[in-house]
């Protein structure tokens, strides 16, 4: 059965089972892969998607193969998290550099120096 026919057949199901929902998602992913959706999203400035992985462990699994896939998945996610962290820091820097600060003394600061926080953007001095 083609991916498109899976999608069309799903439309007539009144109460889909979890297995049918998983098949639908798999069909959508196949279609999006054929349409090079990740490339389109990256060119438009969005992140790429990550495939799902099996989290259940069974005795008859090919553990070596699955560990390899999980490691690739882990490092791809790790790379994306580092990129997200850089983006957050850069956007915070932009917000703080354009803010008209309203400073408040931070009485809960545990160091011995006086500390002030901006009520608007969270910057401190």
MMTF fields as JSON, N, C-alpha, C and O atoms, coordinates in Angstrom:
{
  "mmtfVersion": "1.0.0",
  "mmtfProducer": "UNKNOWN",
  "numBonds": 499,
  "numAtoms": 500,
  "numGroups": 125,
  "numChains": 1,
  "numModels": 1,
  "chainsPerModel": [1],
  "groupsPerChain": [125],
  "chainIdList": ["A"],
  "bondAtomList": [4, 2, 8, 6, 12, 10, 16, 14, 20, 18, 24, 22, 28, 26, 32, 30, 36, 34, 40, 38, 44, 42, 48, 46, 52, 50, 56, 54, 60, 58, 64, 62, 68, 66, 72, 70, 76, 74, 80, 78, 84, 82, 88, 86, 92, 90, 96, 94, 100, 98, 104, 102, 108, 106, 112, 110, 116, 114, 120, 118, 124, 122, 128, 126, 132, 130, 136, 134, 140, 138, 144, 142, 148, 146, 152, 150, 156, 154, 160, 158, 164, 162, 168, 166, 172, 170, 176, 174, 180, 178, 184, 182, 188, 186, 192, 190, 196, 194, 200, 198, 204, 202, 208, 206, 212, 210, 216, 214, 220, 218, 224, 222, 228, 226, 232, 230, 236, 234, 240, 238, 244, 242, 248, 246, 252, 250, 256, 254, 260, 258, 264, 262, 268, 266, 272, 270, 276, 274, 280, 278, 284, 282, 288, 286, 292, 290, 296, 294, 300, 298, 304, 302, 308, 306, 312, 310, 316, 314, 320, 318, 324, 322, 328, 326, 332, 330, 336, 334, 340, 338, 344, 342, 348, 346, 352, 350, 356, 354, 360, 358, 364, 362, 368, 366, 372, 370, 376, 374, 380, 378, 384, 382, 388, 386, 392, 390, 396, 394, 400, 398, 404, 402, 408, 406, 412, 410, 416, 414, 420, 418, 424, 422, 428, 426, 432, 430, 436, 434, 440, 438, 444, 442, 448, 446, 452, 450, 456, 454, 460, 458, 464, 462, 468, 466, 472, 470, 476, 474, 480, 478, 484, 482, 488, 486, 492, 490, 496, 494],
  "bondOrderList": [1, 1, 1, 1, 1, 1, 1, 1, 1, 1, 1, 1, 1, 1, 1, 1, 1, 1, 1, 1, 1, 1, 1, 1, 1, 1, 1, 1, 1, 1, 1, 1, 1, 1, 1, 1, 1, 1, 1, 1, 1, 1, 1, 1, 1, 1, 1, 1, 1, 1, 1, 1, 1, 1, 1, 1, 1, 1, 1, 1, 1, 1, 1, 1, 1, 1, 1, 1, 1, 1, 1, 1, 1, 1, 1, 1, 1, 1, 1, 1, 1, 1, 1, 1, 1, 1, 1, 1, 1, 1, 1, 1, 1, 1, 1, 1, 1, 1, 1, 1, 1, 1, 1, 1, 1, 1, 1, 1, 1, 1, 1, 1, 1, 1, 1, 1, 1, 1, 1, 1, 1, 1, 1, 1],
  "groupList": [{"groupName": "UNK", "atomNameList": ["N", "CA", "C", "O"], "elementList": ["N", "C", "C", "O"], "formalChargeList": [0, 0, 0, 0], "bondAtomList": [1, 0, 2, 1, 3, 2], "bondOrderList": [1, 1, 2], "singleLetterCode": "X", "chemCompType": "L-PEPTIDE LINKING"}],
  "groupTypeList": [0, 0, 0, 0, 0, 0, 0, 0, 0, 0, 0, 0, 0, 0, 0, 0, 0, 0, 0, 0, 0, 0, 0, 0, 0, 0, 0, 0, 0, 0, 0, 0, 0, 0, 0, 0, 0, 0, 0, 0, 0, 0, 0, 0, 0, 0, 0, 0, 0, 0, 0, 0, 0, 0, 0, 0, 0, 0, 0, 0, 0, 0, 0, 0, 0, 0, 0, 0, 0, 0, 0, 0, 0, 0, 0, 0, 0, 0, 0, 0, 0, 0, 0, 0, 0, 0, 0, 0, 0, 0, 0, 0, 0, 0, 0, 0, 0, 0, 0, 0, 0, 0, 0, 0, 0, 0, 0, 0, 0, 0, 0, 0, 0, 0, 0, 0, 0, 0, 0, 0, 0, 0, 0, 0, 0],
  "groupIdList": [1, 2, 3, 4, 5, 6, 7, 8, 9, 10, 11, 12, 13, 14, 15, 16, 17, 18, 19, 20, 21, 22, 23, 24, 25, 26, 27, 28, 29, 30, 31, 32, 33, 34, 35, 36, 37, 38, 39, 40, 41, 42, 43, 44, 45, 46, 47, 48, 49, 50, 51, 52, 53, 54, 55, 56, 57, 58, 59, 60, 61, 62, 63, 64, 65, 66, 67, 68, 69, 70, 71, 72, 73, 74, 75, 76, 77, 78, 79, 80, 81, 82, 83, 84, 85, 86, 87, 88, 89, 90, 91, 92, 93, 94, 95, 96, 97, 98, 99, 100, 101, 102, 103, 104, 105, 106, 107, 108, 109, 110, 111, 112, 113, 114, 115, 116, 117, 118, 119, 120, 121, 122, 123, 124, 125],
  "secStructList": [7, 7, 2, 2, 2, 2, 2, 2, 2, 2, 6, 6, 7, 1, 1, 7, 7, 2, 2, 2, 2, 2, 2, 2, 2, 2, 2, 2, 2, 2, 2, 2, 2, 2, 6, 6, 2, 2, 2, 2, 2, 2, 2, 6, 6, 7, 7, 7, 7, 7, 7, 7, 7, 7, 7, 7, 7, 7, 6, 6, 1, 7, 2, 2, 2, 2, 2, 2, 2, 2, 2, 2, 2, 2, 2, 2, 2, 2, 2, 2, 2, 2, 2, 2, 2, 2, 2, 2, 2, 2, 2, 2, 2, 2, 2, 2, 2, 2, 7, 7, 7, 7, 3, 3, 3, 7, 6, 6, 7, 7, 1, 1, 1, 7, 7, 3, 3, 3, 6, 6, 6, 7, 7, 5, 7],
  "xCoordList": [0.846, 0.0, 0.896, 1.87, 0.566, 1.377, 1.056, 0.039, 1.922, 1.734, 0.474, -0.247, 0.21, -0.982, -2.256, -3.23, -2.261, -3.464, -3.671, -4.812, -2.591, -2.712, -3.394, -4.262, -2.994, -3.595, -5.07, -5.915, -5.381, -6.773, -7.629, -8.756, -7.117, -7.866, -8.115, -9.154, -7.169, -7.294, -8.472, -9.095, -8.77, -9.852, -11.204, -12.082, -11.384, -12.675, -12.754, -13.786, -11.708, -11.691, -12.275, -11.764, -13.346, -14.016, -13.226, -13.068, -12.736, -11.998, -10.697, -10.644, -9.647, -8.393, -7.715, -7.783, -7.073, -6.298, -4.916, -4.503, -4.204, -2.834, -1.963, -1.156, -2.115, -1.336, -1.643, -0.739, -2.907, -3.294, -2.749, -2.358, -2.723, -2.173, -0.674, -0.159, 0.016, 1.453, 1.683, 2.612, 0.853, 0.971, 0.737, 1.421, -0.225, -0.498, 0.713, 1.129, 1.273, 2.443, 3.599, 4.309, 3.785, 4.838, 4.601, 5.539, 3.342, 3.004, 3.283, 3.856, 2.876, 3.165, 4.67, 5.133, 5.429, 6.882, 7.488, 8.404, 6.98, 7.46, 7.171, 8.022, 5.964, 5.576, 6.468, 6.988, 6.641, 7.459, 8.92, 9.597, 9.4, 10.771, 10.921, 11.911, 9.93, 9.955, 9.918, 10.51, 9.225, 9.12, 10.282, 10.291, 11.267, 12.438, 12.027, 12.518, 11.119, 10.585, 11.667, 11.644, 12.613, 13.674, 14.473, 14.776, 14.814, 15.575, 14.777, 15.318, 13.487, 12.625, 12.56, 12.624, 12.432, 12.346, 13.665, 13.661, 14.779, 16.082, 16.299, 16.787, 15.941, 16.093, 15.205, 15.534, 14.065, 13.154, 13.529, 12.861, 14.607, 15.073, 14.568, 14.783, 13.911, 13.421, 14.414, 15.3, 14.257, 15.128, 14.653, 13.529, 15.532, 15.129, 14.375, 14.476, 13.625, 12.898, 13.768, 14.715, 13.438, 14.151, 13.184, 12.047, 13.623, 12.734, 12.532, 13.357, 11.437, 11.184, 12.073, 12.619, 12.212, 12.98, 12.222, 11.378, 12.529, 11.872, 12.522, 13.734, 11.702, 12.266, 12.116, 12.742, 11.299, 11.133, 12.311, 12.804, 12.746, 13.842, 13.29, 12.616, 13.585, 13.172, 14.394, 15.408, 14.28, 15.413, 15.842, 17.022, 14.905, 15.251, 15.703, 15.869, 15.902, 16.391, 17.819, 18.581, 18.163, 19.554, 20.155, 20.191, 20.616, 21.038, 22.169, 22.173, 23.118, 24.251, 23.77, 24.203, 22.883, 22.345, 21.519, 21.626, 20.7, 19.846, 20.683, 20.379, 21.729, 22.607, 23.263, 23.383, 23.683, 24.271, 23.283, 23.634, 22.049, 21.01, 20.712, 20.554, 20.635, 20.356, 21.483, 21.228, 22.728, 23.858, 23.817, 24.031, 23.541, 23.426, 22.301, 22.441, 21.195, 20.043, 20.43, 20.128, 21.098, 21.516, 22.41, 22.179, 23.421, 24.362, 23.723, 24.079, 22.792, 22.07, 21.225, 21.186, 20.562, 19.78, 20.688, 20.361, 21.82, 22.776, 23.24, 23.306, 23.554, 23.975, 22.863, 23.122, 21.622, 20.499, 20.309, 20.007, 20.481, 20.35, 21.418, 21.137, 22.638, 23.691, 23.353, 23.594, 22.798, 22.395, 21.27, 21.286, 20.294, 19.215, 19.751, 19.298, 20.707, 21.304, 21.984, 21.845, 22.72, 23.374, 22.339, 22.531, 21.24, 20.194, 19.544, 19.294, 19.27, 18.658, 19.587, 19.137, 20.874, 21.84, 21.938, 22.002, 21.95, 22.037, 20.79, 20.889, 19.627, 18.385, 18.292, 17.814, 18.746, 18.801, 19.72, 19.4, 20.868, 21.811, 21.16, 21.319, 20.422, 19.742, 18.686, 18.597, 17.889, 16.852, 17.482, 17.014, 18.541, 19.169, 19.879, 19.961, 20.392, 21.097, 20.133, 20.529, 18.891, 17.911, 16.928, 16.067, 17.049, 16.107, 16.405, 17.563, 15.356, 15.497, 15.336, 14.231, 16.449, 16.463, 15.764, 15.83, 15.099, 14.526, 15.167, 14.768, 16.181, 16.981, 16.321, 15.788, 16.366, 15.883, 16.984, 17.676, 17.141, 18.143, 17.68, 16.517, 18.607, 18.32, 18.755, 19.941, 17.779, 18.089, 18.392, 18.905, 18.096, 18.338, 19.682, 20.019, 20.443, 21.755, 22.641, 22.704, 23.325, 24.1, 25.557, 26.269, 25.995, 27.374, 27.426, 26.386, 28.602, 28.779, 28.615, 28.491, 28.614, 28.497, 27.028, 26.179, 26.726, 25.357, 25.043, 25.89, 23.838, 23.447, 22.093, 21.199, 21.962, 20.719, 20.278, 21.097, 18.964, 18.381, 17.423, 16.756, 17.374, 16.408, 15.054, 14.941, 14.049, 12.711, 12.117, 11.263, 12.553, 11.976, 12.596, 11.879, 13.93, 14.583, 15.385, 15.832, 15.576, 16.304, 17.812, 18.517, 18.327, 19.773, 20.171, 19.323, 21.439, 21.913, 23.218, 23.945, 23.479, 24.744, 25.296, 26.353],
  "yCoordList": [-1.173, 0.0, 1.241, 1.31, 2.203, 3.426, 4.329, 4.159, 5.266, 6.18, 7.017, 7.262, 7.457, 8.267, 7.472, 8.005, 6.208, 5.403, 5.143, 5.049, 5.024, 4.884, 6.117, 6.0, 7.298, 8.545, 8.588, 8.931, 8.243, 8.273, 7.261, 7.575, 6.066, 5.043, 5.475, 5.158, 6.19, 6.62, 7.573, 7.6, 8.346, 9.33, 8.685, 9.332, 7.438, 6.774, 6.024, 5.428, 6.044, 5.336, 6.246, 7.34, 5.787, 6.597, 6.64, 7.71, 5.51, 5.441, 4.677, 3.464, 5.378, 4.694, 4.08, 4.615, 2.964, 2.307, 2.955, 3.634, 2.756, 3.293, 2.805, 3.57, 1.554, 1.01, 1.749, 2.025, 2.066, 2.791, 4.22, 4.753, 4.832, 6.185, 6.177, 7.081, 5.155, 5.025, 4.808, 5.381, 3.99, 3.766, 5.065, 5.333, 5.875, 7.159, 8.078, 8.687, 8.173, 9.033, 8.552, 9.362, 7.26, 6.696, 7.048, 7.39, 6.961, 7.321, 8.795, 9.15, 9.664, 11.101, 11.342, 12.126, 10.672, 10.847, 10.407, 11.055, 9.297, 8.845, 9.891, 10.192, 10.434, 11.455, 12.69, 13.206, 13.154, 14.346, 14.117, 15.033, 12.892, 12.572, 12.652, 13.182, 12.122, 12.179, 13.621, 13.943, 14.481, 15.895, 16.737, 17.957, 16.084, 16.755, 17.875, 19.001, 17.526, 18.48, 19.082, 20.284, 18.27, 18.799, 19.882, 20.918, 19.65, 20.646, 21.938, 23.028, 21.813, 22.994, 23.772, 25.001, 23.043, 23.699, 24.39, 25.516, 23.723, 24.308, 25.57, 26.574, 25.527, 26.71, 27.859, 29.026, 27.527, 28.561, 29.023, 29.886, 28.442, 28.874, 28.044, 28.418, 26.939, 26.066, 24.938, 24.683, 24.267, 23.137, 21.91, 21.862, 20.916, 19.662, 18.82, 19.047, 17.854, 16.977, 15.773, 15.457, 15.12, 13.925, 12.755, 12.883, 11.622, 10.457, 9.91, 10.107, 9.234, 8.582, 7.354, 6.879, 6.852, 5.636, 4.747, 5.215, 3.484, 2.516, 2.589, 2.421, 2.842, 2.956, 1.671, 1.522, 0.755, -0.527, -1.442, -1.426, -2.222, -3.156, -4.569, -4.931, -5.363, -6.769, -7.65, -7.194, -8.891, -9.822, -10.103, -10.347, -10.072, -10.44, -9.244, -9.377, -8.092, -6.916, -7.133, -7.899, -6.446, -6.375, -5.189, -4.066, -5.447, -4.386, -3.532, -2.315, -4.15, -3.4, -2.375, -1.223, -2.799, -1.909, -0.785, 0.375, -1.143, -0.151, 0.856, 2.048, 0.391, 1.302, 2.297, 3.48, 1.829, 2.728, 3.799, 4.974, 3.387, 4.355, 5.334, 6.531, 4.822, 5.694, 6.698, 7.853, 6.262, 7.19, 8.293, 9.464, 7.916, 8.937, 9.909, 11.121, 9.366, 10.176, 11.121, 12.314, 10.569, 11.356, 12.527, 13.665, 12.252, 13.314, 14.344, 15.521, 13.926, 14.892, 15.814, 17.026, 15.242, 16.052, 16.947, 18.109, 16.418, 17.194, 18.418, 19.53, 18.197, 19.288, 20.327, 21.53, 19.851, 20.781, 21.563, 22.756, 20.903, 21.604, 22.681, 23.767, 22.387, 23.399, 24.59, 25.74, 24.311, 25.387, 26.21, 27.438, 25.547, 26.262, 27.129, 28.259, 26.615, 27.38, 28.637, 29.714, 28.503, 29.674, 30.692, 31.896, 30.212, 31.127, 31.861, 33.064, 31.149, 31.778, 32.849, 33.954, 32.545, 33.511, 34.736, 35.865, 34.515, 35.644, 36.513, 37.74, 35.894, 36.671, 37.404, 38.537, 36.766, 37.454, 38.67, 39.733, 38.504, 39.615, 40.771, 41.931, 40.45, 41.487, 42.184, 43.412, 41.403, 41.984, 42.901, 44.021, 42.438, 43.22, 44.459, 45.47, 44.392, 45.56, 46.641, 47.8, 46.292, 47.286, 47.7, 48.548, 47.109, 47.378, 48.728, 49.11, 49.431, 50.618, 50.125, 50.09, 49.75, 49.032, 49.774, 50.999, 49.003, 49.489, 48.623, 47.479, 49.196, 48.414, 48.33, 49.313, 47.124, 46.885, 46.178, 45.312, 46.551, 45.879, 44.453, 44.216, 43.507, 42.098, 41.808, 41.634, 41.759, 41.548, 40.085, 39.784, 39.192, 37.77, 37.306, 36.127, 38.212, 37.867, 37.399, 38.054, 36.28, 35.678, 36.154, 35.906, 36.831, 37.31, 38.622, 39.193, 39.083, 40.241, 41.562, 42.614, 41.515, 42.742, 43.084, 42.193, 44.348, 44.757, 44.292, 44.345, 43.846, 43.375, 43.967, 44.068, 44.355, 44.908, 44.105, 43.699, 43.886, 43.177, 44.12, 44.947, 43.975, 44.752, 44.046, 42.85, 44.797, 44.251, 43.871, 42.987, 44.519, 44.295, 43.114, 42.284, 43.031, 42.02, 40.971, 39.992, 41.158, 40.159, 40.353, 39.547, 41.405, 41.656, 41.983, 42.355, 41.852, 42.206, 42.976, 42.899, 43.731, 44.485, 44.439, 45.012],
  "zCoordList": [0.0, 0.0, 0.0, 0.75, -0.829, -0.888, 0.301, 0.972, 0.54, 1.663, 1.5, 2.467, 0.262, 0.019, 0.252, 0.784, -0.141, 0.081, 1.568, 2.02, 2.337, 3.788, 4.381, 5.246, 3.908, 4.386, 4.005, 4.831, 2.763, 2.303, 3.063, 3.445, 3.286, 4.027, 5.466, 6.046, 6.032, 7.426, 7.613, 8.675, 6.585, 6.693, 6.984, 7.556, 6.606, 6.807, 8.143, 8.447, 8.924, 10.201, 11.28, 11.521, 11.925, 12.945, 14.249, 14.836, 14.704, 15.965, 15.718, 15.922, 15.282, 14.934, 16.162, 17.268, 15.933, 16.978, 17.055, 16.116, 18.15, 18.219, 17.063, 16.534, 16.669, 15.554, 14.249, 13.46, 14.027, 12.803, 12.827, 11.788, 13.992, 14.109, 13.816, 13.158, 14.304, 14.029, 12.532, 11.964, 11.889, 10.445, 9.682, 8.695, 10.13, 9.476, 9.585, 8.6, 10.784, 10.956, 10.085, 9.487, 10.014, 9.177, 7.705, 6.984, 7.266, 5.882, 5.624, 4.594, 6.565, 6.425, 6.346, 5.517, 7.205, 7.185, 5.858, 5.351, 5.284, 3.973, 2.897, 2.06, 2.933, 1.946, 2.091, 1.102, 3.32, 3.56, 3.18, 2.713, 3.383, 2.992, 1.474, 0.97, 0.745, -0.721, -1.22, -2.25, -0.491, -0.875, -0.356, -0.523, 0.278, 0.848, 1.807, 1.733, 2.698, 3.665, 4.556, 4.822, 5.018, 5.88, 5.178, 5.77, 3.921, 3.162, 3.042, 3.231, 2.727, 2.6, 3.912, 3.92, 5.021, 6.322, 6.684, 7.181, 6.437, 6.748, 5.921, 6.441, 4.635, 3.777, 4.235, 4.019, 4.875, 5.371, 6.782, 7.351, 7.35, 8.652, 9.821, 10.974, 9.553, 10.623, 10.876, 10.06, 12.014, 12.322, 11.569, 11.069, 11.496, 10.88, 11.894, 13.099, 11.405, 12.312, 12.644, 11.924, 13.725, 14.125, 14.111, 14.565, 13.596, 13.586, 14.992, 15.884, 15.159, 16.449, 16.563, 15.567, 17.761, 17.978, 18.95, 19.713, 18.913, 19.786, 21.161, 21.294, 22.186, 23.527, 24.337, 25.386, 23.86, 24.548, 24.198, 23.07, 25.153, 24.923, 25.007, 25.972, 23.983, 24.039, 23.786, 23.257, 24.166, 24.08, 22.638, 22.383, 21.702, 20.325, 19.479, 18.266, 20.098, 19.374, 18.894, 19.484, 17.817, 17.389, 18.16, 17.655, 19.367, 20.281, 19.728, 19.914, 19.057, 18.51, 17.476, 17.486, 16.596, 15.564, 16.198, 15.802, 17.179, 17.832, 18.621, 18.614, 19.297, 20.035, 19.075, 19.395, 17.915, 16.921, 16.483, 16.382, 16.225, 15.827, 16.946, 16.707, 18.176, 19.314, 19.539, 19.881, 19.348, 19.511, 18.455, 18.768, 17.2, 16.146, 16.481, 16.319, 16.947, 17.331, 18.483, 18.45, 19.491, 20.649, 20.224, 20.634, 19.409, 19.033, 18.117, 18.172, 17.283, 16.452, 17.337, 17.122, 18.313, 19.258, 20.084, 20.329, 20.513, 21.301, 20.5, 21.025, 19.244, 18.356, 18.237, 18.266, 18.101, 17.988, 19.293, 19.257, 20.441, 21.719, 21.874, 22.381, 21.441, 21.503, 20.606, 20.974, 19.437, 18.523, 19.147, 19.064, 19.773, 20.448, 21.573, 21.755, 22.329, 23.421, 22.882, 23.461, 21.774, 21.168, 20.7, 20.87, 20.108, 19.638, 20.803, 20.719, 21.881, 23.059, 23.614, 23.918, 23.753, 24.283, 23.38, 23.866, 22.068, 21.127, 21.207, 21.201, 21.281, 21.378, 22.715, 22.767, 23.799, 25.094, 25.018, 25.55, 24.35, 24.206, 23.452, 23.83, 22.38, 21.593, 22.444, 22.445, 23.165, 24.027, 25.055, 25.259, 25.704, 26.76, 26.232, 26.93, 25.008, 24.463, 23.984, 23.854, 23.722, 23.26, 24.346, 24.112, 25.534, 26.627, 27.284, 27.445, 27.653, 28.488, 29.922, 30.462, 30.52, 31.787, 32.919, 33.024, 33.751, 35.003, 36.082, 36.298, 36.765, 37.705, 39.064, 39.578, 39.645, 41.002, 41.775, 41.238, 43.029, 43.856, 44.128, 44.455, 43.988, 44.257, 45.684, 45.964, 46.578, 47.99, 48.298, 49.376, 47.401, 47.63, 47.076, 47.18, 46.497, 45.967, 47.109, 48.15, 46.933, 48.02, 48.053, 49.026, 46.999, 47.057, 47.847, 48.176, 48.141, 49.017, 48.276, 48.903, 46.969, 46.197, 45.995, 45.992, 45.83, 45.515, 44.102, 43.211, 43.92, 42.601, 42.249, 43.09, 40.987, 40.489, 39.268, 38.443, 39.171, 38.028, 37.315, 37.937, 35.987, 35.215, 35.311, 35.043, 35.691, 35.838, 34.461, 34.384, 33.404, 32.069, 31.34, 30.779, 31.343, 30.491, 31.246, 30.648, 32.556, 33.329, 33.363, 33.97, 32.724, 32.765, 34.189, 35.0, 34.503, 35.836, 35.726, 34.736, 36.803, 36.872, 38.257, 38.52]
}
